[in-house]
Amino acid sequence: MSSSEGDNEKQLHASDAPIRHATESRGVNLDSSTLTGKDSPGVIRIEAISATFTLTDRIVIFGSLFLIAYCYGLDGMTRYTYQATATASYASHSLLATINVLRSVIACAAQPTAAKIADVFGRVEVIAVSIFFYTLGTIVEACSTNVQAFSAGAVLYQIGYTSILLLVEVLVADITSLKTRLFFSYIPALPFIINTWVSGNITSRVLKNSTWQWGVGMWAIIYPICSIPLILSLLVINRRAKRSGALDNYKSPYKLLGFKKLIVALFWQLDVVGIILLIAVLALILVPFTIAGGVSEQWKTAKVIAPLVIGFVLVPFWVYWENTTRHPMVPFRLLNNRGVWSALAIAVILNCAWYLQGDYLYTVLVVSFDESVLSATRITSLYSFASVITGAITGLVVIKVRYLKPFVIAGAGLFLVAYGLLIHFRGGAEGNAHSGIIGAQILLGIAGGLVPYTTQASIQAASLHEYLAVVTGIFYSSYNIGSALGNTISGAIWTQVLPGKLEQALGDPVLAASVYGDPFTFAATYPVGTTERDAVVIAYRHTQRLLCITGICLIVPMLAFAFGLRNPQLGNEQSLPIAEVDPTRKESVAEQVIDKSASTSK
């Protein structure tokens, strides 16, 4: 904590009058038009509560965030392995990309919605809801007996998972200054340093001694328990704030509007129609590309053509709705800033490119590189391990340097080099292939430590606190749009290219179909050195090469957008003065900033 932050804290504890004044001036006249924005109840409450935070409160909250992040981080790493094993057990391994597309589409719509709900009802309430969906989805996945039920569970799990990811970062941003935000954003990511080395042991032991169902299902018990400290700490701080009088004038939306008016207001201000249209458009357009190929050609079937036609027809309806509705899910006026739309473009491209090489990475490692379950799980986790270490160090450097843009540009350049290595090392059991794929994943991780969170801090710096959750939600949605696109492209390439290459290399259509549907059983049956395994490796190498070439082509425009970011100097404030500018006012930016500074000094 900086000295200026310490002085502020002492002043706040000396008197709670400023807090009460802020609450009185902003919380009294709440109606249906102020559920979101600067007068939203959740924002007013978190500002009043965070003003009473002590150093002990911050330590407890960050400790609780670390614990819950350790849990969902380890679960995510192991579930990545179990998901591949689950789809293979249903003889539907190629549908792995389809499931990931559905998860990304749901996440894309869930995060802005969760952000708005957090601004209306509060952070704790949304965390509780996210835990419910996370646990329910986990139970459904573990109990599934076919790929359809597993997909339904994955969607429910994704709602809870993406919501808690968002809320964790929003909480960090609520209680940190601009110059320290990047470093503290990595507190929830630090568990990856540990999880990288234990996740492989867990998955290998579970799959050896039990089933993937238990590997997934046990988190329905572990995760809710690990979330208790975070919820309790926030509730205790909230109760103390009430006793101090900081929330004397706060009333919940339900008390102010009543049930019926609240439901109507939420329907319009959460843009339920826009959310449904967006989910429909993305799912109907993207999913067919992941199922149209395969052993039997399906491009001419109704289950592929009909969703594509309906999806493209709905696009203009969604665009029209978002441009005419009073409360769009994406506040377009916030996107006029070059620093905002450049950051969103980076988020889309980065995740799209990553999933091109990462979607089937575990399968490629086991089948093409002849890695064990333990080794393959660890290698797939190296990106997270290297990115967290690099990002945390970058966060410390930014506290001194106070600029973000140079790090993003450097990271984008490293992504180019990493994808070059991935194109070269794409399969084989020899030692140099093993070392090459490890080196490529580590370099990807170093680049990942310089780009995602740094870009997130950049876009948050350009936003007012009342729009912080929404803008962060849009940023995460952009990541998920990129994930959906990456899953779609990788799934399309995999289903269109691999079956033909397998049949061509093996010369046996029946065996090729078997390998395509369940590659892990094949890898266990045919060791490296057999004619059949060598033929499959050739087919995998060719397919992975196309995936990585597509990825490196996307990194080039990402580098261009990195140069398009703004590069303001960061300080101790919650947001930059430029973020206070109202685009609807006629005064110049300089005049508005001066006016804002003058009013603040008074």
C-alpha positions as CSV (number, residue, x, y, z in Angstrom):
1,M,0.0,0.0,0.0
2,S,1.4,3.4,-0.9
3,S,1.8,6.2,1.6
4,S,-1.0,8.3,0.0
5,E,-3.4,5.3,0.3
6,G,-2.4,5.0,4.0
7,D,-3.2,8.6,4.6
8,N,-6.6,8.3,2.9
9,E,-7.4,5.3,5.1
10,K,-6.6,7.2,8.3
11,Q,-8.8,10.1,7.2
12,L,-11.7,7.7,6.5
13,H,-11.4,6.1,9.9
14,A,-11.2,9.5,11.6
15,S,-14.7,10.3,10.3
16,D,-17.3,8.5,8.2
17,A,-19.0,11.8,7.2
18,P,-17.6,11.8,3.7
19,I,-18.9,8.3,3.2
20,R,-22.4,9.2,4.4
21,H,-22.4,12.3,2.2
22,A,-21.5,10.2,-0.9
23,T,-24.2,7.7,-0.1
24,E,-26.8,10.4,0.5
25,S,-25.9,12.3,-2.7
26,R,-26.1,9.2,-4.9
27,G,-28.3,6.6,-3.3
28,V,-31.6,8.4,-2.5
29,N,-33.4,8.8,-5.7
30,L,-33.1,5.3,-7.2
31,D,-35.7,4.4,-9.7
32,S,-35.9,2.0,-12.7
33,S,-33.7,4.3,-14.8
34,T,-30.8,4.0,-12.4
35,L,-30.4,0.3,-11.9
36,T,-27.2,0.5,-13.9
37,G,-24.6,3.2,-14.3
38,K,-23.2,5.6,-11.7
39,D,-26.2,5.4,-9.5
40,S,-26.6,1.6,-9.5
41,P,-27.1,0.2,-6.0
42,G,-24.3,-2.4,-6.3
43,V,-21.8,0.3,-7.2
44,I,-22.9,2.7,-4.5
45,R,-22.7,-0.1,-1.9
46,I,-19.2,-1.4,-2.9
47,E,-17.9,2.2,-3.0
48,A,-19.2,2.9,0.5
49,I,-17.9,-0.5,1.8
50,S,-14.5,-0.3,0.1
51,A,-14.0,3.2,1.7
52,T,-14.0,1.5,5.1
53,F,-11.5,-1.3,4.2
54,T,-8.6,-1.7,6.5
55,L,-5.2,-3.3,5.6
56,T,-6.4,-6.4,7.4
57,D,-9.6,-6.5,5.3
58,R,-7.5,-6.4,2.1
59,I,-5.2,-9.2,3.3
60,V,-8.2,-11.4,4.2
61,I,-10.0,-10.7,0.9
62,F,-6.9,-11.4,-1.2
63,G,-6.2,-14.6,0.8
64,S,-9.8,-15.7,0.2
65,L,-9.5,-14.8,-3.5
66,F,-6.3,-16.9,-3.7
67,L,-8.1,-19.9,-2.1
68,I,-11.1,-19.9,-4.4
69,A,-8.9,-19.2,-7.4
70,Y,-6.7,-22.2,-6.4
71,C,-9.7,-24.4,-6.4
72,Y,-11.3,-23.3,-9.8
73,G,-7.8,-23.1,-11.4
74,L,-6.9,-26.7,-10.4
75,D,-10.3,-27.9,-11.4
76,G,-10.0,-26.2,-14.8
77,M,-6.6,-27.7,-15.5
78,T,-7.8,-31.3,-14.6
79,R,-11.2,-30.9,-16.3
80,Y,-9.4,-30.0,-19.5
81,T,-8.0,-33.6,-19.5
82,Y,-11.2,-35.2,-18.3
83,Q,-13.2,-33.5,-21.0
84,A,-11.1,-35.0,-23.7
85,T,-11.3,-38.4,-22.0
86,A,-15.1,-38.1,-21.6
87,T,-15.8,-37.3,-25.3
88,A,-13.5,-40.1,-26.3
89,S,-15.4,-42.5,-24.0
90,Y,-18.6,-41.6,-25.9
91,A,-16.7,-42.3,-29.2
92,S,-17.3,-38.6,-29.9
93,H,-13.8,-37.1,-29.4
94,S,-14.2,-34.8,-32.5
95,L,-17.1,-33.0,-30.7
96,L,-14.6,-31.6,-28.2
97,A,-14.5,-28.3,-30.2
98,T,-18.3,-28.3,-30.3
99,I,-18.5,-28.4,-26.5
100,N,-15.9,-25.7,-26.2
101,V,-17.8,-23.5,-28.7
102,L,-21.0,-23.8,-26.6
103,R,-19.1,-23.0,-23.5
104,S,-17.5,-19.9,-25.0
105,V,-20.8,-18.7,-26.5
106,I,-22.5,-19.0,-23.1
107,A,-19.6,-17.3,-21.4
108,C,-19.7,-14.5,-23.9
109,A,-23.3,-13.6,-22.9
110,A,-22.9,-14.5,-19.2
111,Q,-20.1,-12.1,-18.3
112,P,-21.7,-8.7,-19.3
113,T,-24.9,-10.0,-17.7
114,A,-23.1,-11.0,-14.5
115,A,-21.4,-7.6,-14.4
116,K,-24.7,-5.7,-14.7
117,I,-26.3,-7.9,-12.0
118,A,-23.3,-7.3,-9.7
119,D,-23.8,-3.5,-10.2
120,V,-27.5,-3.9,-9.4
121,F,-27.5,-6.4,-6.5
122,G,-23.9,-6.5,-5.3
123,R,-20.8,-8.6,-5.6
124,V,-21.6,-11.1,-2.9
125,E,-25.0,-12.0,-4.4
126,V,-23.5,-12.8,-7.8
127,I,-20.7,-14.8,-6.3
128,A,-23.3,-17.0,-4.5
129,V,-25.2,-17.5,-7.8
130,S,-22.0,-18.4,-9.6
131,I,-21.2,-21.0,-7.0
132,F,-24.7,-22.5,-7.5
133,F,-24.3,-22.8,-11.3
134,Y,-20.7,-24.1,-11.0
135,T,-21.7,-26.8,-8.6
136,L,-24.9,-27.8,-10.5
137,G,-23.0,-28.0,-13.9
138,T,-20.3,-30.1,-12.2
139,I,-22.8,-32.6,-10.9
140,V,-24.6,-32.8,-14.3
141,E,-21.2,-33.5,-16.1
142,A,-20.2,-36.1,-13.6
143,C,-23.6,-37.9,-13.9
144,S,-23.8,-37.7,-17.7
145,T,-24.2,-40.9,-19.7
146,N,-23.9,-39.4,-23.2
147,V,-22.3,-36.4,-24.9
148,Q,-25.6,-34.4,-24.9
149,A,-25.9,-34.5,-21.1
150,F,-22.2,-33.8,-20.7
151,S,-22.6,-30.7,-22.9
152,A,-25.6,-29.5,-20.9
153,G,-23.5,-29.8,-17.7
154,A,-20.6,-28.0,-19.4
155,V,-22.8,-25.0,-20.2
156,L,-24.1,-24.7,-16.6
157,Y,-20.6,-25.1,-15.2
158,Q,-19.4,-22.4,-17.7
159,I,-22.0,-19.9,-16.4
160,G,-20.7,-20.3,-12.9
161,Y,-17.0,-20.4,-13.9
162,T,-17.0,-17.3,-16.1
163,S,-19.0,-15.4,-13.5
164,I,-16.6,-16.1,-10.7
165,L,-13.7,-15.2,-13.0
166,L,-15.2,-11.9,-13.7
167,L,-16.2,-11.1,-10.1
168,V,-12.8,-11.9,-8.8
169,E,-11.2,-9.4,-11.2
170,V,-13.9,-6.8,-10.4
171,L,-13.2,-7.2,-6.7
172,V,-9.5,-6.7,-7.3
173,A,-10.2,-3.6,-9.3
174,D,-12.6,-2.3,-6.7
175,I,-9.9,-2.1,-4.0
176,T,-6.7,-1.3,-5.9
177,S,-5.2,1.8,-7.6
178,L,-4.3,1.9,-11.3
179,K,-0.5,1.5,-10.8
180,T,-0.9,-1.6,-8.5
181,R,-3.9,-3.2,-10.3
182,L,-1.9,-5.3,-12.7
183,F,0.2,-6.9,-10.0
184,F,-2.8,-7.6,-7.7
185,S,-4.8,-8.9,-10.7
186,Y,-2.3,-11.8,-10.7
187,I,-3.1,-12.8,-7.0
188,P,-6.0,-15.1,-8.2
189,A,-3.7,-16.5,-10.9
190,L,-0.8,-17.3,-8.6
191,P,-2.2,-20.9,-7.9
192,F,-1.2,-21.8,-11.4
193,I,2.4,-21.9,-10.3
194,I,1.5,-24.8,-8.0
195,N,-1.2,-26.4,-10.1
196,T,0.9,-26.8,-13.1
197,W,3.0,-29.5,-11.3
198,V,0.2,-31.2,-9.3
199,S,-2.6,-31.3,-11.9
200,G,-0.8,-34.0,-13.9
201,N,-0.4,-36.2,-10.9
202,I,-4.1,-35.8,-10.0
203,T,-5.4,-36.7,-13.4
204,S,-3.1,-39.7,-13.9
205,R,-4.0,-41.1,-10.5
206,V,-7.7,-40.5,-10.9
207,L,-7.8,-42.1,-14.4
208,K,-5.6,-45.0,-13.2
209,N,-7.6,-45.8,-10.0
210,S,-11.0,-44.4,-10.7
211,T,-13.0,-42.7,-13.5
212,W,-13.1,-39.3,-15.1
213,Q,-16.6,-39.0,-13.6
214,W,-15.2,-38.9,-10.1
215,G,-12.4,-36.5,-11.3
216,V,-15.0,-34.0,-12.3
217,G,-17.6,-34.7,-9.6
218,M,-15.4,-34.3,-6.5
219,W,-15.2,-30.5,-7.3
220,A,-18.9,-30.3,-6.5
221,I,-17.8,-30.8,-2.9
222,I,-14.5,-29.1,-2.8
223,Y,-15.4,-25.8,-4.6
224,P,-18.3,-24.7,-2.4
225,I,-16.2,-25.3,0.7
226,C,-13.3,-23.2,-0.7
227,S,-15.7,-20.4,-1.5
228,I,-16.9,-20.0,2.1
229,P,-14.0,-17.7,3.3
230,L,-14.6,-15.2,0.5
231,I,-18.3,-14.9,1.1
232,L,-17.9,-14.7,4.9
233,S,-15.2,-12.0,4.7
234,L,-17.4,-9.9,2.4
235,L,-20.4,-10.3,4.6
236,V,-18.5,-9.4,7.7
237,I,-17.1,-6.2,6.1
238,N,-20.6,-5.4,4.8
239,R,-22.1,-5.8,8.3
240,R,-19.4,-3.6,9.8
241,A,-20.1,-0.9,7.2
242,K,-23.8,-1.0,8.1
243,R,-22.9,-0.5,11.8
244,S,-20.7,2.4,11.0
245,G,-23.5,4.2,9.2
246,A,-21.9,4.0,5.8
247,L,-25.0,2.3,4.4
248,D,-27.7,4.2,6.2
249,N,-29.2,5.5,3.0
250,Y,-28.7,2.4,1.0
251,K,-31.8,0.4,0.0
252,S,-31.8,-2.7,-2.1
253,P,-33.5,-2.6,-5.5
254,Y,-36.2,-4.8,-4.3
255,K,-37.2,-2.4,-1.4
256,L,-37.1,0.6,-3.7
257,L,-39.0,-0.8,-6.7
258,G,-40.9,-3.8,-5.5
259,F,-41.0,-7.2,-7.2
260,K,-42.9,-6.4,-10.3
261,K,-41.2,-3.1,-11.2
262,L,-37.8,-4.7,-10.5
263,I,-38.4,-7.6,-12.8
264,V,-39.5,-5.3,-15.6
265,A,-36.5,-3.0,-15.1
266,L,-34.1,-5.9,-15.0
267,F,-35.6,-7.4,-18.2
268,W,-34.9,-4.2,-20.1
269,Q,-31.7,-3.1,-18.5
270,L,-30.0,-6.5,-18.6
271,D,-31.1,-6.6,-22.3
272,V,-32.5,-10.1,-22.1
273,V,-33.7,-9.9,-25.7
274,G,-30.2,-8.9,-26.9
275,I,-28.6,-11.7,-24.9
276,I,-30.9,-14.3,-26.3
277,L,-30.3,-13.0,-29.9
278,L,-26.5,-13.0,-29.3
279,I,-26.4,-16.6,-28.0
280,A,-28.6,-17.7,-30.9
281,V,-26.5,-16.0,-33.5
282,L,-23.1,-17.3,-32.2
283,A,-24.3,-20.8,-31.5
284,L,-26.3,-21.3,-34.8
285,I,-23.4,-19.9,-36.9
286,L,-20.4,-21.4,-35.1
287,V,-21.4,-24.9,-34.0
288,P,-22.3,-26.3,-37.4
289,F,-18.7,-25.7,-38.6
290,T,-17.4,-28.1,-35.9
291,I,-19.8,-30.9,-36.8
292,A,-20.0,-30.6,-40.6
293,G,-17.0,-32.7,-41.3
294,G,-15.9,-36.0,-39.9
295,V,-15.8,-39.5,-41.2
296,S,-19.0,-38.9,-43.2
297,E,-19.6,-35.6,-45.0
298,Q,-22.5,-33.7,-43.5
299,W,-22.4,-30.3,-45.2
300,K,-25.5,-31.0,-47.2
301,T,-27.6,-32.2,-44.2
302,A,-30.4,-30.2,-42.7
303,K,-28.8,-30.2,-39.2
304,V,-25.9,-28.1,-40.7
305,I,-27.6,-26.0,-43.3
306,A,-30.7,-24.9,-41.2
307,P,-28.8,-23.5,-38.2
308,L,-26.4,-21.6,-40.5
309,V,-29.3,-20.0,-42.4
310,I,-31.2,-19.0,-39.3
311,G,-28.1,-17.7,-37.6
312,F,-27.1,-15.4,-40.5
313,V,-30.7,-14.2,-40.8
314,L,-30.7,-13.2,-37.1
315,V,-27.5,-11.1,-37.4
316,P,-29.3,-8.0,-38.8
317,F,-32.0,-8.3,-36.2
318,W,-29.4,-8.4,-33.4
319,V,-27.6,-5.4,-34.8
320,Y,-30.8,-3.4,-35.2
321,W,-31.9,-4.3,-31.7
322,E,-28.6,-3.3,-30.1
323,N,-28.6,0.1,-31.9
324,T,-32.2,1.0,-31.0
325,T,-32.8,-0.4,-27.5
326,R,-32.4,2.0,-24.6
327,H,-30.1,-0.3,-22.6
328,P,-27.9,-2.4,-25.0
329,M,-25.8,-5.2,-23.5
330,V,-22.8,-3.4,-25.0
331,P,-22.8,0.4,-24.3
332,F,-21.4,1.5,-27.6
333,R,-20.5,5.1,-26.5
334,L,-17.9,3.5,-24.2
335,L,-16.3,1.9,-27.3
336,N,-15.5,5.2,-29.0
337,N,-12.1,5.3,-27.3
338,R,-9.3,3.8,-29.4
339,G,-7.8,2.4,-26.2
340,V,-11.0,0.5,-25.6
341,W,-11.7,-1.0,-29.0
342,S,-8.0,-1.9,-29.6
343,A,-8.0,-3.8,-26.3
344,L,-11.2,-5.7,-27.2
345,A,-9.7,-6.6,-30.6
346,I,-6.5,-7.9,-28.9
347,A,-8.7,-10.0,-26.6
348,V,-10.6,-11.6,-29.5
349,I,-7.6,-12.3,-31.6
350,L,-5.4,-13.6,-28.7
351,N,-7.9,-16.3,-27.6
352,C,-8.8,-17.2,-31.1
353,A,-5.2,-17.9,-31.9
354,W,-4.5,-19.7,-28.7
355,Y,-7.3,-22.1,-29.1
356,L,-6.2,-23.0,-32.6
357,Q,-3.1,-24.7,-31.1
358,G,-4.7,-25.5,-27.7
359,D,-8.0,-27.1,-28.4
360,Y,-6.6,-30.5,-29.3
361,L,-3.2,-30.0,-27.7
362,Y,-3.7,-32.7,-25.1
363,T,-4.8,-35.2,-27.7
364,V,-1.8,-34.3,-30.0
365,L,0.6,-34.7,-27.1
366,V,-0.7,-38.2,-26.2
367,V,-1.1,-39.5,-29.7
368,S,1.5,-37.6,-31.8
369,F,4.2,-36.9,-29.2
370,D,3.7,-40.1,-27.2
371,E,3.4,-38.3,-23.9
372,S,1.9,-39.9,-20.8
373,V,-1.2,-38.5,-19.1
374,L,1.0,-36.9,-16.5
375,S,3.4,-35.3,-19.0
376,A,0.7,-34.2,-21.4
377,T,-1.3,-32.5,-18.6
378,R,1.8,-30.7,-17.3
379,I,2.8,-29.5,-20.8
380,T,-0.7,-28.2,-21.4
381,S,-0.4,-26.3,-18.1
382,L,3.0,-24.7,-18.9
383,Y,1.3,-21.7,-20.6
384,S,-0.5,-20.8,-17.4
385,F,2.6,-21.4,-15.3
386,A,4.9,-19.2,-17.4
387,S,2.3,-16.5,-17.9
388,V,1.6,-16.1,-14.2
389,I,5.3,-15.8,-13.3
390,T,5.9,-13.3,-16.1
391,G,2.7,-11.4,-15.4
392,A,3.4,-11.0,-11.7
393,I,6.9,-9.7,-12.4
394,T,5.5,-7.4,-15.1
395,G,3.0,-6.1,-12.5
396,L,5.8,-5.2,-10.1
397,V,7.7,-3.4,-12.9
398,V,4.6,-1.5,-13.9
399,I,4.3,-0.1,-10.4
400,K,7.6,1.7,-11.1
401,V,7.4,2.3,-14.8
402,R,3.7,3.2,-14.8
403,Y,3.2,2.4,-18.5
404,L,1.5,-0.6,-20.0
405,K,1.7,-0.4,-23.9
406,P,5.3,-1.4,-24.4
407,F,4.7,-4.7,-22.6
408,V,1.7,-5.6,-24.8
409,I,3.7,-4.9,-27.9
410,A,6.6,-7.0,-26.7
411,G,4.2,-9.9,-25.8
412,A,2.6,-9.8,-29.3
413,G,6.0,-10.1,-30.9
414,L,6.9,-13.1,-28.7
415,F,3.6,-14.8,-29.8
416,L,4.9,-14.7,-33.4
417,V,8.1,-16.5,-32.4
418,A,6.2,-19.1,-30.3
419,Y,3.9,-20.0,-33.1
420,G,6.9,-20.4,-35.4
421,L,8.2,-23.0,-33.0
422,L,4.8,-24.7,-32.9
423,I,4.8,-25.0,-36.7
424,H,8.2,-26.7,-36.6
425,F,7.6,-29.0,-33.6
426,R,4.2,-30.6,-34.2
427,G,4.7,-34.3,-33.5
428,G,7.1,-37.1,-33.0
429,A,8.5,-39.2,-30.1
430,E,12.1,-38.1,-30.4
431,G,13.8,-36.0,-27.8
432,N,14.0,-32.7,-29.8
433,A,10.2,-32.8,-30.5
434,H,9.6,-33.2,-26.7
435,S,11.9,-30.3,-25.9
436,G,10.6,-28.2,-28.8
437,I,6.9,-28.4,-27.7
438,I,7.9,-27.5,-24.1
439,G,9.9,-24.6,-25.2
440,A,7.1,-23.3,-27.5
441,Q,4.5,-23.6,-24.6
442,I,6.8,-21.7,-22.2
443,L,7.4,-19.0,-24.8
444,L,3.7,-18.7,-25.3
445,G,3.3,-18.4,-21.6
446,I,5.9,-15.6,-21.3
447,A,4.0,-13.7,-24.1
448,G,0.7,-14.5,-22.3
449,G,2.1,-12.8,-19.2
450,L,2.8,-9.6,-21.1
451,V,-0.5,-9.3,-23.0
452,P,-3.9,-10.3,-21.4
453,Y,-3.9,-8.8,-17.9
454,T,-1.9,-5.8,-19.1
455,T,-4.5,-5.1,-21.8
456,Q,-7.2,-5.6,-19.2
457,A,-5.6,-3.0,-16.9
458,S,-5.3,-0.7,-19.8
459,I,-9.0,-0.9,-20.6
460,Q,-10.0,-0.5,-17.0
461,A,-7.8,2.6,-16.7
462,A,-10.0,4.2,-19.4
463,S,-13.3,3.5,-17.5
464,L,-15.1,5.2,-14.7
465,H,-15.6,3.1,-11.6
466,E,-19.3,2.8,-12.2
467,Y,-18.6,1.2,-15.6
468,L,-15.7,-0.9,-14.3
469,A,-17.7,-4.1,-14.0
470,V,-19.5,-3.7,-17.3
471,V,-16.3,-2.8,-19.3
472,T,-14.5,-5.7,-17.6
473,G,-17.4,-8.0,-18.5
474,I,-17.2,-6.8,-22.2
475,F,-13.5,-7.4,-22.2
476,Y,-14.0,-11.0,-20.9
477,S,-16.8,-11.4,-23.4
478,S,-14.4,-10.5,-26.2
479,Y,-12.0,-13.2,-24.9
480,N,-14.9,-15.7,-25.1
481,I,-15.8,-14.5,-28.6
482,G,-12.2,-15.2,-29.5
483,S,-12.5,-18.6,-27.8
484,A,-15.6,-19.4,-29.7
485,L,-14.0,-18.4,-33.0
486,G,-10.8,-20.4,-32.2
487,N,-12.8,-23.4,-31.2
488,T,-14.9,-23.2,-34.4
489,I,-11.9,-22.8,-36.7
490,S,-9.9,-25.6,-34.9
491,G,-13.0,-27.8,-35.0
492,A,-13.6,-27.1,-38.6
493,I,-10.0,-27.9,-39.6
494,W,-9.9,-31.0,-37.4
495,T,-13.1,-32.4,-38.8
496,Q,-12.4,-31.5,-42.4
497,V,-8.8,-32.5,-42.7
498,L,-8.0,-35.2,-40.1
499,P,-10.4,-38.0,-41.2
500,G,-9.2,-37.9,-44.8
501,K,-5.6,-37.8,-43.8
502,L,-6.1,-40.8,-41.4
503,E,-7.8,-42.9,-44.1
504,Q,-5.1,-41.9,-46.6
505,A,-2.2,-42.8,-44.2
506,L,-3.7,-46.0,-42.8
507,G,-5.4,-47.3,-45.9
508,D,-8.1,-48.8,-43.7
509,P,-11.4,-46.8,-43.4
510,V,-12.6,-48.8,-40.4
511,L,-9.5,-48.2,-38.4
512,A,-9.3,-44.6,-39.5
513,A,-12.9,-44.0,-38.1
514,S,-11.9,-45.8,-34.9
515,V,-8.9,-43.6,-34.4
516,Y,-10.9,-40.4,-35.2
517,G,-13.6,-41.3,-32.6
518,D,-11.3,-42.6,-29.8
519,P,-7.6,-41.8,-30.3
520,F,-6.6,-42.6,-26.7
521,T,-7.6,-46.3,-27.0
522,F,-5.7,-46.5,-30.3
523,A,-2.6,-44.9,-28.7
524,A,-2.7,-47.5,-25.9
525,T,-3.1,-50.4,-28.4
526,Y,-0.5,-49.4,-31.0
527,P,2.8,-48.2,-29.5
528,V,5.2,-45.8,-31.3
529,G,7.2,-47.7,-33.9
530,T,4.3,-49.7,-35.3
531,T,3.2,-49.0,-38.8
532,E,-0.3,-47.9,-37.8
533,R,0.9,-45.5,-35.1
534,D,3.5,-43.9,-37.4
535,A,0.8,-43.4,-40.0
536,V,-1.5,-41.7,-37.5
537,V,1.4,-39.4,-36.3
538,I,1.8,-38.2,-39.9
539,A,-1.9,-37.3,-40.2
540,Y,-1.8,-35.5,-36.8
541,R,1.4,-33.6,-37.8
542,H,-0.2,-32.3,-41.0
543,T,-3.4,-31.2,-39.2
544,Q,-1.6,-29.5,-36.3
545,R,0.6,-27.7,-38.9
546,L,-2.5,-26.2,-40.5
547,L,-3.9,-25.1,-37.1
548,C,-0.7,-23.4,-36.1
549,I,-0.2,-21.6,-39.5
550,T,-3.7,-20.2,-39.1
551,G,-2.8,-19.1,-35.6
552,I,0.4,-17.2,-36.6
553,C,-1.6,-15.4,-39.4
554,L,-3.9,-14.0,-36.7
555,I,-1.1,-12.7,-34.5
556,V,0.0,-10.2,-37.1
557,P,-3.2,-8.0,-36.8
558,M,-3.0,-8.4,-33.0
559,L,0.4,-6.8,-33.1
560,A,-1.1,-3.9,-35.1
561,F,-3.8,-3.4,-32.5
562,A,-1.2,-3.5,-29.7
563,F,0.4,-0.4,-31.4
564,G,-3.1,1.2,-31.4
565,L,-3.5,1.1,-27.6
566,R,-3.1,4.3,-25.6
567,N,-0.2,4.7,-23.3
568,P,-1.2,6.9,-20.3
569,Q,0.9,7.2,-17.2
570,L,-0.7,5.3,-14.3
571,G,-1.1,6.7,-10.8
572,N,-2.8,6.2,-7.4
573,E,-6.3,7.0,-8.7
574,Q,-9.1,4.5,-9.3
575,S,-9.4,5.7,-13.0
576,L,-7.7,8.2,-15.2
577,P,-9.0,11.8,-15.4
578,I,-9.7,11.2,-19.1
579,A,-12.2,8.5,-18.1
580,E,-14.3,11.2,-16.5
581,V,-15.1,12.7,-19.9
582,D,-18.7,12.6,-21.0
583,P,-18.8,12.1,-24.8
584,T,-22.3,13.7,-24.9
585,R,-21.0,17.1,-23.7
586,K,-19.9,19.8,-26.1
587,E,-16.9,20.9,-24.1
588,S,-13.4,19.7,-25.2
589,V,-11.7,16.9,-23.4
590,A,-9.3,19.3,-21.7
591,E,-12.1,21.6,-20.5
592,Q,-13.9,18.7,-19.0
593,V,-10.9,17.3,-17.2
594,I,-10.1,20.8,-15.8
595,D,-13.7,21.2,-14.7
596,K,-13.6,17.8,-13.0
597,S,-10.4,18.6,-11.2
598,A,-11.7,21.9,-10.0
599,S,-14.9,20.3,-8.6
600,T,-12.9,17.5,-6.9
601,S,-10.6,20.0,-5.2
602,K,-13.6,21.9,-3.8
